[in-house]
């Protein structure tokens, strides 16, 4: 069953301007990080940054939110490193040092190229730890897409501030449902999480004003994983979730990644 048609339905300019907020900001990598340009199209490469802790540590491939860029994570990556985790942060087209313009279809297609590259980097570098994919907000689409396709290569899925239904999200942004032309209400995240049996951690802000907490509950209830956990950050909103209770946020991630 192919959802490509559904993604192209979302690739209309009037929709894309509500979803993608590309910024061309980028920095030089911190001392323990390396930058990677991943070719995804003839003239388009995606910029990624790998914050290394140790070759024996678990590695997380991270897809950020729609208003963020890779270098925004220069301040957050050290927390992952302190937990004993390698963090590989990926941009989208038009973000950071990446070329091209972002669309839904390209974001999903590119996530596969990024994943293949990420796995190759780990193999080549002799990294032996477990592998996780994580998506924040819009990044949940890429993370869930990969978890649904590469269960044999991934040890767990983390969704932070993710959404279940694009239709519901777009309707909340003010798009009439019939204009969307998407038949599957659960497309893409809800439909896909029903097929993912990997251990799954879902983190969401209690007072998320952009993507309501119901979306997380919906994802959690539909997740096919036997081992799944929903963590609510009390009093937090969409953009301060990490800082409202840093200990609860990173404690949940640490516990999940290092679970026996």
Secondary structure, 3 states (H helix, E strand, C coil): CCCHHHHHHCCCHHHHHHHCCCCCCCCCCCCCEEEEEEEEECCEEEEEEEECCCCCCEEEEEECCCCCCHHHHHCCHHHHHHHCEEEEEECCCCCCCCCCCCCHHHHHHHHHHHHHHHHHHHHHCCCCCCEEEEEECCHHHHHHHHHHHCHHHCCEEEEECCCCCHHHHHHHCCCCHHHHCCCCCCCCHHHHHCCCCCCEEEEEECCCCCCCHHHHHHHHHHCCCCCEEEEEECCCCCCCHHHHCHHHHHHHHHHHHCCC
